[in-house]
Amino acid sequence: MGFRLPPIVVNAKQVLKAQQAQSSVPKGHIAIYVGEVERKRYIIPVTFVNHPSFVDLLNQAEEEFGFNHPMGGLTIPCKEDTFIDLASQLHALT
């Protein structure tokens, strides 16, 4: 004998699966939000996190946000152009 889940639970599961599919991040990468005012989402390799220049950005994020990131993910409070330049340099090293 089985039991049935209420329709609201089934719908909630479907919504969560759809959100996960839209926001999936490939293995070995992390999602971050970059920008001073308007923040844009980027997917970067985890290996970037160990680079000293990126550690400086992480320290800035820690000073500004602590562990409370308003976007729900890691937020880097720098100009988008600055981040793109750094990411390009780090990508060239790999």
C-alpha positions, 0 to 999 in steps of 0.5 A, a space after each residue: 500500500 502506498 501513499 500520495 504526496 499532496 499536490 503542493 509538495 509535488 509542485 514544489 519538487 518540480 520547481 526546485 528541479 527546474 531552478 537547479 537545472 537553470 542554475 547548475 554549475 559544472 563540476 570544478 567551478 563556482 558561481 560568483 556575483 561581481 559588481 559594485 552596484 549591479 551584480 552579474 553572475 559568472 562561473 569560474 574554475 575553482 582553481 582561480 580561488 587559490 591565486 593571490 590576486 583572487 584571494 585579494 578579491 575574496 578578502 574584500 568580499 569578506 570585509 564588505 559582506 562577511 558571510 552574509 552574501 545578499 545574492 545567495 552566492 559569493 559576491 565580489 565587490 569590485 568593478 566588473 571590468 577589473 574582474 574580467 581582466 583578472 579572470 582573463 589573466 588567470 585563464 591564460 595561466 591555466 
